[in-house]
């Protein structure tokens, strides 16, 4: 069983993460894919100006979810 707490921060990216998590849970994603989809939803929100995440394209979110990025410092 997967449990999660309500987001504590009030930001559009946090809301995008939560909505991505709920979407993935409803669709029956595996636990790791569930988290990856939620993170990808939040990442996409960072590319959209304003408080609303106007993306409803699950395909685009899945493409970001399946990419592998390394942090270079």
Backbone bond lengths (Angstrom), bond angles and torsions (degrees), N, CA, C in turn:
res aa  C-N    CA-C-N  psi(-1)  N-CA   C-N-CA  omega(-1)  CA-C   N-CA-C  phi
1 X - - - 1.441 - - 1.526 108.54 -
2 X 1.298 115.17 136.53 1.461 121.56 178.93 1.514 107.91 -105.21
3 X 1.319 115.91 130.34 1.459 120.75 175.29 1.511 108.38 -122.81
4 X 1.307 116.22 151.22 1.454 119.76 176.26 1.512 109.13 -145.77
5 X 1.307 115.28 150.74 1.460 121.21 177.09 1.513 109.96 -89.71
6 X 1.295 116.02 158.31 1.463 120.34 174.91 1.521 108.47 -66.14
7 X 1.323 117.45 143.66 1.471 119.94 178.88 1.522 111.07 -59.38
8 X 1.324 116.67 139.64 1.461 120.08 -179.15 1.531 111.54 -92.64
9 X 1.320 117.09 -29.80 1.468 120.14 179.85 1.522 109.10 -83.11
10 X 1.300 115.26 150.52 1.467 119.31 178.05 1.518 108.72 -109.29
11 X 1.289 115.31 86.98 1.458 119.69 177.71 1.520 108.96 -143.77
12 X 1.305 115.02 159.36 1.463 119.95 179.89 1.529 111.12 -64.47
13 X 1.330 117.35 -35.41 1.465 120.18 179.26 1.523 111.13 -66.68
14 X 1.326 116.93 -35.98 1.465 120.58 176.65 1.521 109.98 -67.54
15 X 1.320 116.99 -41.31 1.465 120.97 177.30 1.525 110.68 -64.04
16 X 1.326 117.23 -38.46 1.461 120.95 177.78 1.525 110.61 -65.02
17 X 1.335 116.61 -39.68 1.464 120.39 176.54 1.524 109.71 -61.19
18 X 1.330 116.58 -48.73 1.470 121.15 -177.93 1.526 111.14 -62.81
19 X 1.320 117.06 -42.76 1.465 118.98 -179.51 1.531 110.94 -68.75
20 X 1.334 116.73 -36.23 1.466 120.12 175.58 1.520 111.39 -64.25
21 X 1.322 116.12 -39.28 1.460 121.30 177.89 1.526 110.67 -63.64
22 X 1.316 116.58 -46.26 1.468 120.93 179.68 1.528 110.47 -63.70
23 X 1.327 116.64 -44.22 1.465 120.67 178.65 1.529 110.39 -57.04
24 X 1.334 116.08 -48.66 1.464 120.87 -177.81 1.529 111.40 -65.43
25 X 1.323 117.07 -36.24 1.470 120.36 178.06 1.529 110.23 -65.28
26 X 1.326 116.74 -44.50 1.469 120.94 179.81 1.523 110.93 -62.51
27 X 1.337 115.78 -36.44 1.467 120.66 -178.46 1.535 112.91 -81.41
28 X 1.327 117.63 -4.73 1.465 121.15 176.35 1.520 114.77 76.75
29 X 1.328 117.44 31.68 1.462 120.57 178.54 1.535 110.46 -63.92
30 X 1.313 115.95 152.93 1.467 121.54 172.63 1.524 108.10 -66.04
31 X 1.357 118.17 155.32 1.474 120.24 -174.87 1.536 114.64 -52.28
32 X 1.319 119.20 -46.05 1.471 120.31 -178.21 1.528 110.85 -68.92
33 X 1.328 117.00 -39.60 1.464 120.40 177.42 1.525 110.80 -66.64
34 X 1.310 116.61 -34.09 1.458 122.09 177.55 1.532 110.34 -59.41
35 X 1.323 116.49 -49.86 1.467 120.90 179.62 1.522 110.69 -66.67
36 X 1.330 117.17 -42.96 1.462 120.34 179.83 1.527 111.76 -61.63
37 X 1.329 117.40 -38.95 1.460 120.65 178.40 1.521 110.58 -66.24
38 X 1.326 117.14 -41.62 1.465 120.86 178.78 1.532 110.88 -63.51
39 X 1.315 117.25 -43.03 1.475 120.87 178.33 1.526 110.17 -64.98
40 X 1.325 117.42 -43.19 1.465 120.81 179.09 1.527 110.74 -62.50
41 X 1.317 117.67 -37.19 1.468 121.14 177.00 1.527 110.24 -61.86
42 X 1.322 116.15 -41.91 1.460 121.24 178.73 1.529 110.92 -67.00
43 X 1.315 116.34 -40.20 1.473 121.07 179.77 1.530 110.12 -62.92
44 X 1.332 116.91 -44.72 1.468 119.74 178.98 1.522 110.41 -61.07
45 X 1.325 117.74 -36.84 1.464 120.67 180.00 1.517 110.65 -59.76
46 X 1.318 117.61 -34.08 1.466 120.92 179.58 1.529 112.75 -65.78
47 X 1.321 117.35 -12.97 1.467 120.80 178.99 1.527 112.09 -97.10
48 X 1.337 117.26 -2.65 1.460 122.18 -176.66 1.524 109.08 -112.01
49 X 1.325 117.17 127.85 1.465 121.86 -179.56 1.528 110.37 -71.41
50 X 1.308 116.05 141.14 1.462 120.87 175.15 1.521 113.11 97.23
51 X 1.319 114.43 -175.42 1.459 120.07 -174.96 1.518 114.51 -88.55
52 X 1.306 118.05 -14.47 1.459 120.28 -175.94 1.523 111.15 -97.60
53 X 1.312 115.62 138.04 1.461 120.58 172.12 1.525 106.23 -93.55
54 X 1.326 115.94 99.57 1.451 119.99 -173.25 1.519 112.75 -86.52
55 X 1.294 117.66 7.62 1.459 121.27 179.46 1.519 110.09 -87.16
56 X 1.294 116.06 129.53 1.464 120.12 172.39 1.523 109.42 -127.03
57 X 1.323 114.72 21.04 1.457 121.92 -177.62 1.533 109.61 -92.15
58 X 1.319 116.01 93.54 1.466 120.33 -178.77 1.521 111.30 -61.45
59 X 1.341 117.39 -30.50 1.467 120.79 179.02 1.522 110.99 -61.87
60 X 1.326 117.36 -44.00 1.469 121.07 179.76 1.529 110.64 -65.13
61 X 1.312 116.86 -39.65 1.464 120.46 178.47 1.525 109.92 -64.87
62 X 1.336 117.42 -41.43 1.468 120.82 179.10 1.524 111.42 -64.38
63 X 1.343 117.36 -34.75 1.466 119.85 177.67 1.523 110.95 -63.24
64 X 1.323 117.17 -42.61 1.467 120.30 176.64 1.519 109.91 -66.62
65 X 1.323 116.83 -41.20 1.466 122.33 -178.93 1.526 111.06 -57.82
66 X 1.317 117.33 -36.17 1.461 121.12 -174.62 1.525 114.25 -89.85
67 X 1.330 117.73 0.69 1.456 120.42 177.33 1.522 109.91 -84.91
68 X 1.301 115.84 154.76 1.455 121.43 -179.90 1.530 108.50 -118.00
69 X 1.321 116.54 116.28 1.455 121.52 -178.83 1.520 110.26 -116.41
70 X 1.308 115.70 140.49 1.458 121.79 173.53 1.516 108.62 -109.75
71 X 1.314 116.27 141.51 1.461 120.83 176.53 1.521 107.65 -84.59
72 X 1.334 115.99 125.87 1.469 120.40 178.34 1.516 107.40 -111.27
73 X 1.302 115.76 127.52 1.467 120.63 -179.23 1.497 110.47 -117.05
